[in-house]
Amino acid sequence: MARANAEEVRRRLGLPTRYWLVVARFVPKKNLERMIAGYAMQARRATGPRRALVLSGSGPFEPALRERARAEGVEREVHFPGFLQYSDLPACYGLADALVLPSTSDQWGLVV
């Protein structure tokens, strides 16, 4: 369903055309700073079209994550659409090129 209405869904949710997706609380154990660093490393080495990185969620670590993206030089490619409602997640997953779970520990892994 999301792919049939992809442009409308992307516009409504603030999603780029091609992206890797992380859905998480913005807390240290989710390893999101390292995710941004790894994304930046890959982006510097990429020779073809690059995917954006979408970090969906919220939490106290958000200012640090935004600063990390800026420091790594990828602030235009790392998107923060905020907390997405449960009803929007299937479309967000369906349009993503990949779902990434970078947590150092995750007792439930509900995102997957």
PDB file as gemmi writes it, atoms N, CA and C in Angstrom:
CRYST1    1.000    1.000    1.000  90.00  90.00  90.00 P 1                      
ATOM      1  N   MET A   1       0.812  -1.188   0.000  1.00  0.00           N  
ATOM      2  CA  MET A   1       0.000   0.000   0.000  1.00  0.00           C  
ATOM      3  C   MET A   1       0.861   1.261   0.000  1.00  0.00           C  
ATOM      4  N   ALA A   2       1.925   1.283   0.816  1.00  0.00           N  
ATOM      5  CA  ALA A   2       2.775   2.477   0.894  1.00  0.00           C  
ATOM      6  C   ALA A   2       3.447   2.758  -0.437  1.00  0.00           C  
ATOM      7  N   ARG A   3       3.864   1.724  -1.141  1.00  0.00           N  
ATOM      8  CA  ARG A   3       4.555   1.945  -2.414  1.00  0.00           C  
ATOM      9  C   ARG A   3       3.622   2.453  -3.496  1.00  0.00           C  
ATOM     10  N   ALA A   4       2.359   2.106  -3.418  1.00  0.00           N  
ATOM     11  CA  ALA A   4       1.390   2.607  -4.391  1.00  0.00           C  
ATOM     12  C   ALA A   4       1.190   4.114  -4.232  1.00  0.00           C  
ATOM     13  N   ASN A   5       1.325   4.607  -3.023  1.00  0.00           N  
ATOM     14  CA  ASN A   5       1.162   6.036  -2.719  1.00  0.00           C  
ATOM     15  C   ASN A   5       2.465   6.607  -2.159  1.00  0.00           C  
ATOM     16  N   ALA A   6       3.589   6.166  -2.667  1.00  0.00           N  
ATOM     17  CA  ALA A   6       4.884   6.474  -2.073  1.00  0.00           C  
ATOM     18  C   ALA A   6       5.137   7.972  -1.928  1.00  0.00           C  
ATOM     19  N   GLU A   7       4.877   8.746  -2.952  1.00  0.00           N  
ATOM     20  CA  GLU A   7       5.173  10.184  -2.875  1.00  0.00           C  
ATOM     21  C   GLU A   7       4.334  10.862  -1.797  1.00  0.00           C  
ATOM     22  N   GLU A   8       3.069  10.522  -1.718  1.00  0.00           N  
ATOM     23  CA  GLU A   8       2.197  11.122  -0.707  1.00  0.00           C  
ATOM     24  C   GLU A   8       2.645  10.725   0.696  1.00  0.00           C  
ATOM     25  N   VAL A   9       3.001   9.459   0.878  1.00  0.00           N  
ATOM     26  CA  VAL A   9       3.445   8.973   2.179  1.00  0.00           C  
ATOM     27  C   VAL A   9       4.759   9.649   2.572  1.00  0.00           C  
ATOM     28  N   ARG A  10       5.708   9.737   1.637  1.00  0.00           N  
ATOM     29  CA  ARG A  10       6.983  10.401   1.931  1.00  0.00           C  
ATOM     30  C   ARG A  10       6.772  11.859   2.329  1.00  0.00           C  
ATOM     31  N   ARG A  11       5.913  12.541   1.609  1.00  0.00           N  
ATOM     32  CA  ARG A  11       5.641  13.950   1.915  1.00  0.00           C  
ATOM     33  C   ARG A  11       4.996  14.085   3.295  1.00  0.00           C  
ATOM     34  N   ARG A  12       4.018  13.254   3.591  1.00  0.00           N  
ATOM     35  CA  ARG A  12       3.294  13.323   4.858  1.00  0.00           C  
ATOM     36  C   ARG A  12       4.199  13.016   6.049  1.00  0.00           C  
ATOM     37  N   LEU A  13       5.094  12.048   5.890  1.00  0.00           N  
ATOM     38  CA  LEU A  13       5.968  11.635   6.991  1.00  0.00           C  
ATOM     39  C   LEU A  13       7.335  12.322   6.970  1.00  0.00           C  
ATOM     40  N   GLY A  14       7.597  13.106   5.944  1.00  0.00           N  
ATOM     41  CA  GLY A  14       8.883  13.804   5.861  1.00  0.00           C  
ATOM     42  C   GLY A  14      10.039  12.862   5.567  1.00  0.00           C  
ATOM     43  N   LEU A  15       9.817  11.892   4.675  1.00  0.00           N  
ATOM     44  CA  LEU A  15      10.836  10.890   4.362  1.00  0.00           C  
ATOM     45  C   LEU A  15      11.525  11.191   3.034  1.00  0.00           C  
ATOM     46  N   PRO A  16      12.828  10.925   2.937  1.00  0.00           N  
ATOM     47  CA  PRO A  16      13.524  11.073   1.657  1.00  0.00           C  
ATOM     48  C   PRO A  16      13.148   9.936   0.700  1.00  0.00           C  
ATOM     49  N   THR A  17      13.611  10.033  -0.533  1.00  0.00           N  
ATOM     50  CA  THR A  17      13.265   9.029  -1.538  1.00  0.00           C  
ATOM     51  C   THR A  17      13.875   7.663  -1.228  1.00  0.00           C  
ATOM     52  N   ARG A  18      15.174   7.614  -0.928  1.00  0.00           N  
ATOM     53  CA  ARG A  18      15.852   6.349  -0.617  1.00  0.00           C  
ATOM     54  C   ARG A  18      16.506   6.519   0.747  1.00  0.00           C  
ATOM     55  N   TYR A  19      16.304   5.534   1.636  1.00  0.00           N  
ATOM     56  CA  TYR A  19      16.853   5.692   2.980  1.00  0.00           C  
ATOM     57  C   TYR A  19      16.997   4.375   3.713  1.00  0.00           C  
ATOM     58  N   TRP A  20      17.902   4.425   4.707  1.00  0.00           N  
ATOM     59  CA  TRP A  20      18.027   3.385   5.717  1.00  0.00           C  
ATOM     60  C   TRP A  20      17.280   3.893   6.937  1.00  0.00           C  
ATOM     61  N   LEU A  21      16.618   3.022   7.634  1.00  0.00           N  
ATOM     62  CA  LEU A  21      15.741   3.416   8.725  1.00  0.00           C  
ATOM     63  C   LEU A  21      16.192   2.854  10.059  1.00  0.00           C  
ATOM     64  N   VAL A  22      16.194   3.720  11.074  1.00  0.00           N  
ATOM     65  CA  VAL A  22      16.389   3.319  12.464  1.00  0.00           C  
ATOM     66  C   VAL A  22      15.189   3.855  13.234  1.00  0.00           C  
ATOM     67  N   VAL A  23      14.521   2.988  13.988  1.00  0.00           N  
ATOM     68  CA  VAL A  23      13.403   3.394  14.839  1.00  0.00           C  
ATOM     69  C   VAL A  23      13.817   3.051  16.264  1.00  0.00           C  
ATOM     70  N   ALA A  24      13.962   4.097  17.105  1.00  0.00           N  
ATOM     71  CA  ALA A  24      14.491   3.860  18.449  1.00  0.00           C  
ATOM     72  C   ALA A  24      14.229   5.046  19.364  1.00  0.00           C  
ATOM     73  N   ARG A  25      14.314   4.773  20.664  1.00  0.00           N  
ATOM     74  CA  ARG A  25      14.390   5.865  21.632  1.00  0.00           C  
ATOM     75  C   ARG A  25      15.784   6.450  21.520  1.00  0.00           C  
ATOM     76  N   PHE A  26      15.910   7.736  21.682  1.00  0.00           N  
ATOM     77  CA  PHE A  26      17.209   8.384  21.575  1.00  0.00           C  
ATOM     78  C   PHE A  26      17.885   8.388  22.940  1.00  0.00           C  
ATOM     79  N   VAL A  27      18.459   7.225  23.275  1.00  0.00           N  
ATOM     80  CA  VAL A  27      19.190   7.020  24.518  1.00  0.00           C  
ATOM     81  C   VAL A  27      20.513   6.325  24.170  1.00  0.00           C  
ATOM     82  N   PRO A  28      21.542   6.447  25.017  1.00  0.00           N  
ATOM     83  CA  PRO A  28      22.867   5.912  24.680  1.00  0.00           C  
ATOM     84  C   PRO A  28      22.906   4.440  24.268  1.00  0.00           C  
ATOM     85  N   LYS A  29      22.163   3.557  24.934  1.00  0.00           N  
ATOM     86  CA  LYS A  29      22.286   2.125  24.619  1.00  0.00           C  
ATOM     87  C   LYS A  29      21.791   1.769  23.211  1.00  0.00           C  
ATOM     88  N   LYS A  30      21.125   2.688  22.559  1.00  0.00           N  
ATOM     89  CA  LYS A  30      20.666   2.433  21.192  1.00  0.00           C  
ATOM     90  C   LYS A  30      21.784   2.625  20.173  1.00  0.00           C  
ATOM     91  N   ASN A  31      22.951   3.140  20.628  1.00  0.00           N  
ATOM     92  CA  ASN A  31      24.167   3.200  19.811  1.00  0.00           C  
ATOM     93  C   ASN A  31      24.007   4.086  18.570  1.00  0.00           C  
ATOM     94  N   LEU A  32      23.219   5.126  18.679  1.00  0.00           N  
ATOM     95  CA  LEU A  32      22.904   5.947  17.518  1.00  0.00           C  
ATOM     96  C   LEU A  32      24.051   6.870  17.105  1.00  0.00           C  
ATOM     97  N   GLU A  33      24.880   7.289  18.052  1.00  0.00           N  
ATOM     98  CA  GLU A  33      26.055   8.085  17.665  1.00  0.00           C  
ATOM     99  C   GLU A  33      26.981   7.263  16.773  1.00  0.00           C  
ATOM    100  N   ARG A  34      27.191   6.022  17.122  1.00  0.00           N  
ATOM    101  CA  ARG A  34      28.032   5.152  16.287  1.00  0.00           C  
ATOM    102  C   ARG A  34      27.361   4.882  14.943  1.00  0.00           C  
ATOM    103  N   MET A  35      26.040   4.781  14.943  1.00  0.00           N  
ATOM    104  CA  MET A  35      25.313   4.599  13.686  1.00  0.00           C  
ATOM    105  C   MET A  35      25.575   5.782  12.761  1.00  0.00           C  
ATOM    106  N   ILE A  36      25.506   6.990  13.300  1.00  0.00           N  
ATOM    107  CA  ILE A  36      25.763   8.186  12.490  1.00  0.00           C  
ATOM    108  C   ILE A  36      27.214   8.197  12.001  1.00  0.00           C  
ATOM    109  N   ALA A  37      28.156   7.839  12.869  1.00  0.00           N  
ATOM    110  CA  ALA A  37      29.567   7.790  12.467  1.00  0.00           C  
ATOM    111  C   ALA A  37      29.782   6.763  11.358  1.00  0.00           C  
ATOM    112  N   GLY A  38      29.170   5.591  11.486  1.00  0.00           N  
ATOM    113  CA  GLY A  38      29.281   4.563  10.454  1.00  0.00           C  
ATOM    114  C   GLY A  38      28.638   4.994   9.151  1.00  0.00           C  
ATOM    115  N   TYR A  39      27.494   5.644   9.268  1.00  0.00           N  
ATOM    116  CA  TYR A  39      26.824   6.163   8.076  1.00  0.00           C  
ATOM    117  C   TYR A  39      27.726   7.179   7.374  1.00  0.00           C  
ATOM    118  N   ALA A  40      28.321   8.083   8.143  1.00  0.00           N  
ATOM    119  CA  ALA A  40      29.192   9.106   7.566  1.00  0.00           C  
ATOM    120  C   ALA A  40      30.398   8.464   6.875  1.00  0.00           C  
ATOM    121  N   MET A  41      30.973   7.439   7.481  1.00  0.00           N  
ATOM    122  CA  MET A  41      32.102   6.745   6.872  1.00  0.00           C  
ATOM    123  C   MET A  41      31.694   6.122   5.538  1.00  0.00           C  
ATOM    124  N   GLN A  42      30.553   5.461   5.532  1.00  0.00           N  
ATOM    125  CA  GLN A  42      30.045   4.858   4.300  1.00  0.00           C  
ATOM    126  C   GLN A  42      29.758   5.936   3.261  1.00  0.00           C  
ATOM    127  N   ALA A  43      29.181   7.048   3.674  1.00  0.00           N  
ATOM    128  CA  ALA A  43      28.832   8.125   2.748  1.00  0.00           C  
ATOM    129  C   ALA A  43      30.084   8.699   2.082  1.00  0.00           C  
ATOM    130  N   ARG A  44      31.159   8.823   2.841  1.00  0.00           N  
ATOM    131  CA  ARG A  44      32.412   9.349   2.276  1.00  0.00           C  
ATOM    132  C   ARG A  44      33.006   8.395   1.243  1.00  0.00           C  
ATOM    133  N   ARG A  45      32.773   7.112   1.405  1.00  0.00           N  
ATOM    134  CA  ARG A  45      33.352   6.109   0.507  1.00  0.00           C  
ATOM    135  C   ARG A  45      32.452   5.752  -0.672  1.00  0.00           C  
ATOM    136  N   ALA A  46      31.183   6.115  -0.601  1.00  0.00           N  
ATOM    137  CA  ALA A  46      30.217   5.733  -1.636  1.00  0.00           C  
ATOM    138  C   ALA A  46      30.593   6.357  -2.976  1.00  0.00           C  
ATOM    139  N   THR A  47      30.444   5.584  -4.029  1.00  0.00           N  
ATOM    140  CA  THR A  47      30.727   6.080  -5.369  1.00  0.00           C  
ATOM    141  C   THR A  47      29.445   6.316  -6.167  1.00  0.00           C  
ATOM    142  N   GLY A  48      28.363   5.703  -5.766  1.00  0.00           N  
ATOM    143  CA  GLY A  48      27.095   5.877  -6.468  1.00  0.00           C  
ATOM    144  C   GLY A  48      26.130   6.712  -5.658  1.00  0.00           C  
ATOM    145  N   PRO A  49      24.872   6.665  -6.020  1.00  0.00           N  
ATOM    146  CA  PRO A  49      23.861   7.421  -5.270  1.00  0.00           C  
ATOM    147  C   PRO A  49      23.816   6.963  -3.814  1.00  0.00           C  
ATOM    148  N   ARG A  50      23.703   7.920  -2.911  1.00  0.00           N  
ATOM    149  CA  ARG A  50      23.686   7.595  -1.496  1.00  0.00           C  
ATOM    150  C   ARG A  50      22.260   7.570  -0.972  1.00  0.00           C  
ATOM    151  N   ARG A  51      22.042   6.678  -0.019  1.00  0.00           N  
ATOM    152  CA  ARG A  51      20.783   6.665   0.705  1.00  0.00           C  
ATOM    153  C   ARG A  51      20.904   7.625   1.880  1.00  0.00           C  
ATOM    154  N   ALA A  52      19.783   8.183   2.278  1.00  0.00           N  
ATOM    155  CA  ALA A  52      19.752   9.000   3.484  1.00  0.00           C  
ATOM    156  C   ALA A  52      19.648   8.066   4.686  1.00  0.00           C  
ATOM    157  N   LEU A  53      19.813   8.616   5.863  1.00  0.00           N  
ATOM    158  CA  LEU A  53      19.610   7.884   7.110  1.00  0.00           C  
ATOM    159  C   LEU A  53      18.464   8.561   7.841  1.00  0.00           C  
ATOM    160  N   VAL A  54      17.429   7.792   8.148  1.00  0.00           N  
ATOM    161  CA  VAL A  54      16.273   8.309   8.875  1.00  0.00           C  
ATOM    162  C   VAL A  54      16.322   7.747  10.290  1.00  0.00           C  
ATOM    163  N   LEU A  55      16.418   8.645  11.269  1.00  0.00           N  
ATOM    164  CA  LEU A  55      16.386   8.260  12.678  1.00  0.00           C  
ATOM    165  C   LEU A  55      15.034   8.688  13.230  1.00  0.00           C  
ATOM    166  N   SER A  56      14.142   7.738  13.345  1.00  0.00           N  
ATOM    167  CA  SER A  56      12.801   8.032  13.845  1.00  0.00           C  
ATOM    168  C   SER A  56      12.738   7.722  15.329  1.00  0.00           C  
ATOM    169  N   GLY A  57      12.259   8.670  16.098  1.00  0.00           N  
ATOM    170  CA  GLY A  57      12.127   8.483  17.528  1.00  0.00           C  
ATOM    171  C   GLY A  57      12.297   9.814  18.231  1.00  0.00           C  
ATOM    172  N   SER A  58      12.487   9.732  19.523  1.00  0.00           N  
ATOM    173  CA  SER A  58      12.712  10.928  20.326  1.00  0.00           C  
ATOM    174  C   SER A  58      13.401  10.500  21.614  1.00  0.00           C  
ATOM    175  N   GLY A  59      13.880  11.481  22.339  1.00  0.00           N  
ATOM    176  CA  GLY A  59      14.512  11.188  23.619  1.00  0.00           C  
ATOM    177  C   GLY A  59      15.555  12.213  23.968  1.00  0.00           C  
ATOM    178  N   PRO A  60      16.119  12.088  25.154  1.00  0.00           N  
ATOM    179  CA  PRO A  60      17.039  13.095  25.674  1.00  0.00           C  
ATOM    180  C   PRO A  60      18.351  13.214  24.895  1.00  0.00           C  
ATOM    181  N   PHE A  61      18.682  12.235  24.096  1.00  0.00           N  
ATOM    182  CA  PHE A  61      19.947  12.215  23.370  1.00  0.00           C  
ATOM    183  C   PHE A  61      19.857  12.916  22.004  1.00  0.00           C  
ATOM    184  N   GLU A  62      18.675  13.415  21.647  1.00  0.00           N  
ATOM    185  CA  GLU A  62      18.495  14.006  20.313  1.00  0.00           C  
ATOM    186  C   GLU A  62      19.455  15.165  20.023  1.00  0.00           C  
ATOM    187  N   PRO A  63      19.650  16.128  20.928  1.00  0.00           N  
ATOM    188  CA  PRO A  63      20.608  17.200  20.607  1.00  0.00           C  
ATOM    189  C   PRO A  63      22.015  16.668  20.306  1.00  0.00           C  
ATOM    190  N   ALA A  64      22.457  15.667  21.034  1.00  0.00           N  
ATOM    191  CA  ALA A  64      23.783  15.083  20.790  1.00  0.00           C  
ATOM    192  C   ALA A  64      23.837  14.397  19.430  1.00  0.00           C  
ATOM    193  N   LEU A  65      22.746  13.765  19.034  1.00  0.00           N  
ATOM    194  CA  LEU A  65      22.712  13.084  17.737  1.00  0.00           C  
ATOM    195  C   LEU A  65      22.742  14.091  16.588  1.00  0.00           C  
ATOM    196  N   ARG A  66      22.000  15.156  16.744  1.00  0.00           N  
ATOM    197  CA  ARG A  66      22.016  16.204  15.715  1.00  0.00           C  
ATOM    198  C   ARG A  66      23.407  16.822  15.608  1.00  0.00           C  
ATOM    199  N   GLU A  67      24.052  17.030  16.738  1.00  0.00           N  
ATOM    200  CA  GLU A  67      25.411  17.578  16.746  1.00  0.00           C  
ATOM    201  C   GLU A  67      26.388  16.598  16.098  1.00  0.00           C  
ATOM    202  N   ARG A  68      26.225  15.320  16.371  1.00  0.00           N  
ATOM    203  CA  ARG A  68      27.115  14.312  15.763  1.00  0.00           C  
ATOM    204  C   ARG A  68      26.969  14.314  14.246  1.00  0.00           C  
ATOM    205  N   ALA A  69      25.728  14.382  13.751  1.00  0.00           N  
ATOM    206  CA  ALA A  69      25.505  14.437  12.304  1.00  0.00           C  
ATOM    207  C   ALA A  69      26.181  15.673  11.710  1.00  0.00           C  
ATOM    208  N   ARG A  70      26.077  16.808  12.404  1.00  0.00           N  
ATOM    209  CA  ARG A  70      26.714  18.029  11.936  1.00  0.00           C  
ATOM    210  C   ARG A  70      28.234  17.875  11.938  1.00  0.00           C  
ATOM    211  N   ALA A  71      28.779  17.339  13.024  1.00  0.00           N  
ATOM    212  CA  ALA A  71      30.231  17.157  13.145  1.00  0.00           C  
ATOM    213  C   ALA A  71      30.779  16.205  12.079  1.00  0.00           C  
ATOM    214  N   GLU A  72      29.987  15.217  11.708  1.00  0.00           N  
ATOM    215  CA  GLU A  72      30.410  14.245  10.687  1.00  0.00           C  
ATOM    216  C   GLU A  72      30.185  14.769   9.267  1.00  0.00           C  
ATOM    217  N   GLY A  73      29.516  15.921   9.145  1.00  0.00           N  
ATOM    218  CA  GLY A  73      29.275  16.502   7.823  1.00  0.00           C  
ATOM    219  C   GLY A  73      28.131  15.873   7.055  1.00  0.00           C  
ATOM    220  N   VAL A  74      27.214  15.200   7.761  1.00  0.00           N  
ATOM    221  CA  VAL A  74      26.092  14.532   7.084  1.00  0.00           C  
ATOM    222  C   VAL A  74      24.735  15.053   7.559  1.00  0.00           C  
ATOM    223  N   GLU A  75      24.723  16.264   8.126  1.00  0.00           N  
ATOM    224  CA  GLU A  75      23.469  16.776   8.680  1.00  0.00           C  
ATOM    225  C   GLU A  75      22.361  16.895   7.637  1.00  0.00           C  
ATOM    226  N   ARG A  76      22.701  17.067   6.365  1.00  0.00           N  
ATOM    227  CA  ARG A  76      21.673  17.143   5.320  1.00  0.00           C  
ATOM    228  C   ARG A  76      21.139  15.775   4.925  1.00  0.00           C  
ATOM    229  N   GLU A  77      21.876  14.731   5.253  1.00  0.00           N  
ATOM    230  CA  GLU A  77      21.485  13.381   4.862  1.00  0.00           C  
ATOM    231  C   GLU A  77      20.883  12.574   6.005  1.00  0.00           C  
ATOM    232  N   VAL A  78      20.999  13.073   7.227  1.00  0.00           N  
ATOM    233  CA  VAL A  78      20.418  12.398   8.387  1.00  0.00           C  
ATOM    234  C   VAL A  78      19.133  13.134   8.745  1.00  0.00           C  
ATOM    235  N   HIS A  79      18.023  12.419   8.657  1.00  0.00           N  
ATOM    236  CA  HIS A  79      16.700  13.003   8.863  1.00  0.00           C  
ATOM    237  C   HIS A  79      16.134  12.569  10.213  1.00  0.00           C  
ATOM    238  N   PHE A  80      15.487  13.489  10.884  1.00  0.00           N  
ATOM    239  CA  PHE A  80      14.870  13.268  12.185  1.00  0.00           C  
ATOM    240  C   PHE A  80      13.372  13.586  12.084  1.00  0.00           C  
ATOM    241  N   PRO A  81      12.552  12.644  11.602  1.00  0.00           N  
ATOM    242  CA  PRO A  81      11.126  12.948  11.467  1.00  0.00           C  
ATOM    243  C   PRO A  81      10.365  12.950  12.783  1.00  0.00           C  
ATOM    244  N   GLY A  82      11.052  12.649  13.870  1.00  0.00           N  
ATOM    245  CA  GLY A  82      10.394  12.602  15.172  1.00  0.00           C  
ATOM    246  C   GLY A  82       9.792  11.234  15.446  1.00  0.00           C  
ATOM    247  N   PHE A  83       9.003  11.197  16.495  1.00  0.00           N  
ATOM    248  CA  PHE A  83       8.322   9.966  16.879  1.00  0.00           C  
ATOM    249  C   PHE A  83       7.202   9.706  15.878  1.00  0.00           C  
ATOM    250  N   LEU A  84       7.214   8.550  15.246  1.00  0.00           N  
ATOM    251  CA  LEU A  84       6.154   8.185  14.306  1.00  0.00           C  
ATOM    252  C   LEU A  84       5.109   7.339  15.015  1.00  0.00           C  
ATOM    253  N   GLN A  85       3.876   7.604  14.719  1.00  0.00           N  
ATOM    254  CA  GLN A  85       2.783   6.826  15.293  1.00  0.00           C  
ATOM    255  C   GLN A  85       2.860   5.384  14.796  1.00  0.00           C  
ATOM    256  N   TYR A  86       2.395   4.471  15.631  1.00  0.00           N  
ATOM    257  CA  TYR A  86       2.415   3.047  15.282  1.00  0.00           C  
ATOM    258  C   TYR A  86       1.746   2.795  13.930  1.00  0.00           C  
ATOM    259  N   SER A  87       0.679   3.511  13.647  1.00  0.00           N  
ATOM    260  CA  SER A  87      -0.053   3.321  12.386  1.00  0.00           C  
ATOM    261  C   SER A  87       0.764   3.772  11.173  1.00  0.00           C  
ATOM    262  N   ASP A  88       1.773   4.627  11.358  1.00  0.00           N  
ATOM    263  CA  ASP A  88       2.616   5.084  10.255  1.00  0.00           C  
ATOM    264  C   ASP A  88       3.833   4.199  10.022  1.00  0.00           C  
ATOM    265  N   LEU A  89       4.194   3.379  10.995  1.00  0.00           N  
ATOM    266  CA  LEU A  89       5.416   2.582  10.882  1.00  0.00           C  
ATOM    267  C   LEU A  89       5.414   1.592   9.720  1.00  0.00           C  
ATOM    268  N   PRO A  90       4.333   0.865   9.432  1.00  0.00           N  
ATOM    269  CA  PRO A  90       4.391  -0.057   8.290  1.00  0.00           C  
ATOM    270  C   PRO A  90       4.758   0.636   6.977  1.00  0.00           C  
ATOM    271  N   ALA A  91       4.218   1.809   6.737  1.00  0.00           N  
ATOM    272  CA  ALA A  91       4.549   2.547   5.516  1.00  0.00           C  
ATOM    273  C   ALA A  91       6.012   2.975   5.535  1.00  0.00           C  
ATOM    274  N   CYS A  92       6.475   3.439   6.676  1.00  0.00           N  
ATOM    275  CA  CYS A  92       7.863   3.873   6.818  1.00  0.00           C  
ATOM    276  C   CYS A  92       8.813   2.700   6.573  1.00  0.00           C  
ATOM    277  N   TYR A  93       8.495   1.534   7.141  1.00  0.00           N  
ATOM    278  CA  TYR A  93       9.297   0.325   6.910  1.00  0.00           C  
ATOM    279  C   TYR A  93       9.230  -0.085   5.445  1.00  0.00           C  
ATOM    280  N   GLY A  94       8.038  -0.032   4.875  1.00  0.00           N  
ATOM    281  CA  GLY A  94       7.841  -0.493   3.497  1.00  0.00           C  
ATOM    282  C   GLY A  94       8.593   0.329   2.463  1.00  0.00           C  
ATOM    283  N   LEU A  95       8.829   1.592   2.740  1.00  0.00           N  
ATOM    284  CA  LEU A  95       9.535   2.454   1.798  1.00  0.00           C  
ATOM    285  C   LEU A  95      11.042   2.475   2.031  1.00  0.00           C  
ATOM    286  N   ALA A  96      11.500   1.954   3.155  1.00  0.00           N  
ATOM    287  CA  ALA A  96      12.933   1.949   3.471  1.00  0.00           C  
ATOM    288  C   ALA A  96      13.682   0.911   2.648  1.00  0.00           C  
ATOM    289  N   ASP A  97      14.949   1.196   2.376  1.00  0.00           N  
ATOM    290  CA  ASP A  97      15.814   0.213   1.724  1.00  0.00           C  
ATOM    291  C   ASP A  97      16.318  -0.816   2.728  1.00  0.00           C  
ATOM    292  N   ALA A  98      16.430  -0.408   3.993  1.00  0.00           N  
ATOM    293  CA  ALA A  98      16.893  -1.320   5.032  1.00  0.00           C  
ATOM    294  C   ALA A  98      16.458  -0.804   6.400  1.00  0.00           C  
ATOM    295  N   LEU A  99      16.226  -1.722   7.314  1.00  0.00           N  
ATOM    296  CA  LEU A  99      15.988  -1.403   8.716  1.00  0.00           C  
ATOM    297  C   LEU A  99      17.271  -1.742   9.462  1.00  0.00           C  
ATOM    298  N   VAL A 100      17.766  -0.809  10.266  1.00  0.00           N  
ATOM    299  CA  VAL A 100      19.010  -1.010  11.003  1.00  0.00           C  
ATOM    300  C   VAL A 100      18.696  -0.982  12.493  1.00  0.00           C  
ATOM    301  N   LEU A 101      19.228  -1.942  13.218  1.00  0.00           N  
ATOM    302  CA  LEU A 101      19.067  -2.012  14.671  1.00  0.00           C  
ATOM    303  C   LEU A 101      20.471  -1.973  15.291  1.00  0.00           C  
ATOM    304  N   PRO A 102      21.003  -0.772  15.575  1.00  0.00           N  
ATOM    305  CA  PRO A 102      22.385  -0.663  16.049  1.00  0.00           C  
ATOM    306  C   PRO A 102      22.562  -0.788  17.557  1.00  0.00           C  
ATOM    307  N   SER A 103      21.539  -1.137  18.301  1.00  0.00           N  
ATOM    308  CA  SER A 103      21.595  -1.189  19.767  1.00  0.00           C  
ATOM    309  C   SER A 103      22.726  -2.064  20.269  1.00  0.00           C  
ATOM    310  N   THR A 104      23.319  -1.639  21.386  1.00  0.00           N  
ATOM    311  CA  THR A 104      24.315  -2.483  22.044  1.00  0.00           C  
ATOM    312  C   THR A 104      23.625  -3.542  22.899  1.00  0.00           C  
ATOM    313  N   SER A 105      22.399  -3.254  23.326  1.00  0.00           N  
ATOM    314  CA  SER A 105      21.570  -4.251  24.008  1.00  0.00           C  
ATOM    315  C   SER A 105      20.113  -3.857  23.804  1.00  0.00           C  
ATOM    316  N   ASP A 106      19.289  -4.845  23.667  1.00  0.00           N  
ATOM    317  CA  ASP A 106      17.872  -4.596  23.442  1.00  0.00           C  
ATOM    318  C   ASP A 106      17.112  -5.799  23.957  1.00  0.00           C  
ATOM    319  N   GLN A 107      16.480  -5.640  25.127  1.00  0.00           N  
ATOM    320  CA  GLN A 107      15.861  -6.791  25.750  1.00  0.00           C  
ATOM    321  C   GLN A 107      14.702  -7.375  24.942  1.00  0.00           C  
ATOM    322  N   TRP A 108      14.028  -6.576  24.142  1.00  0.00           N  
ATOM    323  CA  TRP A 108      12.876  -7.082  23.399  1.00  0.00           C  
ATOM    324  C   TRP A 108      13.068  -7.023  21.883  1.00  0.00           C  
ATOM    325  N   GLY A 109      13.706  -6.012  21.361  1.00  0.00           N  
ATOM    326  CA  GLY A 109      13.875  -5.890  19.912  1.00  0.00           C  
ATOM    327  C   GLY A 109      12.538  -5.724  19.201  1.00  0.00           C  
ATOM    328  N   LEU A 110      11.612  -5.019  19.797  1.00  0.00           N  
ATOM    329  CA  LEU A 110      10.262  -4.880  19.241  1.00  0.00           C  
ATOM    330  C   LEU A 110      10.237  -4.230  17.862  1.00  0.00           C  
ATOM    331  N   VAL A 111      11.205  -3.391  17.567  1.00  0.00           N  
ATOM    332  CA  VAL A 111      11.258  -2.726  16.268  1.00  0.00           C  
ATOM    333  C   VAL A 111      11.318  -3.760  15.148  1.00  0.00           C  
ATOM    334  N   VAL A 112      12.105  -4.788  15.347  1.00  0.00           N  
ATOM    335  CA  VAL A 112      12.226  -5.837  14.331  1.00  0.00           C  
ATOM    336  C   VAL A 112      10.927  -6.614  14.270  1.00  0.00           C  
TER     337      VAL A 112                                                      
END                                                                             
